[in-house]
Amino acid sequence: MSKYPESHPRYKLHIYEGVLNLYYETGMETQGVIFHDNRGNHGAPHWDVTNHANETVNYHSLEWTIWFQCAFFRYNIKIFDKENNVVYEGPLTNDKRKIVASKYAFSFLPKEIDKIKWIKYCVEGYRAELHTNQLTMALEKEYNLEHKIGSFVHDDLTSKDVLLFNVTFGKDKTIGYWVNDDYLEGGRHPWELSQIDWRKK
């Protein structure tokens, strides 16, 4: 159990608003279970210009997409149905047994929600508010992040290799990295961390 309360800045989560969805393209082995943030919405000409000339369609940018994935990420979600009623509010954790039982047809199935309901929410694009420490590619680019959550980095303050588990943003695009070390409660400035040269290990 952590010595720090959930309200500690090291656990601050990013808030996204958008829709749940399933994503698949040729070559993928499973259906990708994803969340589209509204900031990635953009209008563009319909892909079928022959039958939909001069028609505009709303597309989602994959750079503003959250792919539910590794154990380093924390997810808390509020899901709304088409009548704007809350159908689920709480954490999401991947259920590996469900994944296996489904013959790996889906990339993520939560323990907390029945499989049929969860797939329905995704297929029908239910609206949701997602709180997570995971960052979209768009935010990683915007803040020019050198290190990614879930990676091991060298802590230049303690001369130890540590796990980076969260990134927070302050005013004027300042960046705070959070690592699994108690020195200074785990908070680091970007210049206090460096990449690990694995060739020298």
N, C-alpha and C positions, 0 to 999 in steps of 0.2 A: 504494500500500500504506500502511495506517495506521501512524503512529508509535507507537500505543498497542497493548499486547498484548490479546488476546481476553479476558483475565481482568480488564481494567480495568472499574471500575464503570459507565463510560459504555456498555458493551456488555452489562450484566446483563440477562438475559432473564426474563420471567415464565413460571411453570410452570402449565400447565393439564392436568387429567386428565378425560377424557370419551370421546366417541365421534365418529367421522366420519359424515357424513350428506349426502344431497342434499336441497335445499329448492327448492320451486317453488310459486308461487301465480299466479292469473290476472293477466295483464298483464306477467309477466316474460318476457323474450326468451330466456333461457337457464336451465339448471338450475344453481342455486347450490350450489357445493361448499363445505360448511361443517363446522365442528367445534363440538360442544356440550360445554361444561364442566359437570361434574357438579353444580357449585354452583347451576346453573339448573334442576335437576330438581325437580318439584313434582307432587304428586298432586292430582287434581281429578276431578269427575264426568265420566263418558264423554260425548263430544260427541253420541252418538246415544242420547239418553235414552229414546226410544221402545222400542228393542230391547235396551238395556243399562241398564235402570233400576237405580239403587242401586249401579252398578259404578264403581269408581275406576280411572283411567288415569294413567300416569306421563307428564307432559308436559315438554318442554324450553322454557326461557325464551329468547327471542331476544336478550334483554339479556345473556345469558351465552354468546353465540355468537360465534365467530371466523369471519369471512368472509375466506377467502384472497384477497388482493387486491394492493395497490399495491407498487411497488418499494422503498418505504421500510421495509417489514417484512421481518424475517428469521424463517425457520421452520426449526426442527430438530424432528424427530418420531420417536417410537418407536411402531410399530403392532403390535398383537397380534391373532392370529386367535382363533377361537372356542375353541381348545384352549389358549389363553394362550401360544402360541409367538410369538416375535418374527419378523414377516415382513418388516419393513423398519425400519432405524434410520439416520437421516442427515438431510441438508438437503432442503428442498423449494424449487424455483424454478420459476416459471411458464414453460411452453413455448408460446410464441406460435404456433409452427408447428403444434403439435398442436391448438391452439384453432381455427386457421383450417381445418385438415384436417377437423376435426369440425364444420365449418360453425357454429361458435360455439354449439354445443349445451350446452357446459359452461363455467362461469365460470373454472375453474382446472384445468389439467392439468399435473402436475409432469414435469420433464425426467427425474427420477431413477427414476420408476416407470412400468412399462408401462401404457398407458391402460386396457386391459381389467381389469388387476389393481386399479388405482386406483379405478375405478368400482365394482368388486366390493366393495372395502373400504368404500366409502361407502354403497352400497345395503344391505349387510348390517350396517352399523353397527359396524364393527370398533372395538374399544377402542384408545385411543391416549394417549400423553403428549406434549404439545406445549410446546416452548420457543420463545417469540417475544417481540419487543418490542411487539407489537400488544396493545392493551387492549380489553376488552369494554366495551360501553356501561354495564354495571353498575358496573365499576370506575371509569369516567370520572365517573359520577354519585356514587359513594361518596366519591371524593376531590375532588369538585367542581372538576375540572380546567378551567382557563380556556383552555388551549392544547392542541391535538391533534397527535399525531405526524404528520409529513409537511407541517405548515403552516409558513409563514414568519412569524417574529415579530421584533419590534424588541428588540435587546439593549441595555438601558439602561446597561450597563457600558462597552460599546465604541461605542455609538451607530451600530451597524451592523444591517442586516437579516440574519437568520440562519435556517437551516433547523433545525427541531426534529426530532430523529430518535429520541429515546428518553426515557422517563419512568421513574424508579425511586421506590420507596416505602421509607421508613425507619420507625423506631419512632414511636409516637404520631401516625401518619398524616402524617408529614413527606413532602414531595414534592421530588424532584430532577429538574430538566429538563436535558437534554443537547443541545447545539447544535453545529453544524459550525464551531466556532471554537476555536483553540488557547489562547486566553486562559483561565487557570485550568482548563486541560484540558477546556474546554467545559461544565463544570458550572455550573448557575445555580439560584438560589433563585427561587420563584414571583414575588417582588416585584422581581426583576431583569430581568423580561421584560414586554413590553407588546404589545398588539395593534397591527398596522400599519393606519394610516388610509389605505387605498388611494385615497381620493378626493383626497388631497393629493399623491399621487405623480405 
